[in-house]
Amino acid sequence: MRSVATLSIFILASTAFTATASLPACSTNSGTPCSCPPGSEYAESVTFTVIGAAAEDVTALTSDFFETAWLGLVPFAQSGPNNRPGSTRSSTLQTAAGVYNITEKLTKLSSLPDGAFIQRFEQLKSTLPLEYYAKNGSFQGYWITFQTESVFQYETVVVSSVYSCATGHPLGGSFFYLLEPYALRHVDVWRDDHRKGWRLTLI
């Protein structure tokens, strides 16, 4: 029996945020709103997923920075100690806008008392800008906070919030479908018995 529910909300800014004295440059810790590189647009997105499993089980499956099979991705390169801020992973993302090799840097990983966690990572600055295959713009950076929260014993909310800077739009649309794997489409849950509750598996 499957028990995964997802709600996605995408917001694309209509005005480019350029560097100003009142706004910090966009970064992992800048908060929002923030200033994008000159000529690029700011955008933000949030995805909510409710998983019928204990927070510690969701954490065990999704918090490892290098082990991302649950995303349907296997990094082809890693650097640094796993799960330590500063470590990086490089993965190949197959999207409607083409195939991209993306390198991400872990900037935060914290465990919470209820078995949940908070993880932050960003597109590695040295790999930017990354041009679209359509040649009509480029990625200028994205910053993701991925966190879980225990709601009930076997109900966990997963929130993936993203803000980004980009020029143009691949295929004329939002760049966020580049990040579609983060919508937990490769996670399934099933009930094995009443004592153990819901368990997680990869699909």
Disulfide bonds with the S-S distance in Angstrom:
Cys26-Cys34 1.98
Cys36-Cys165 2.11
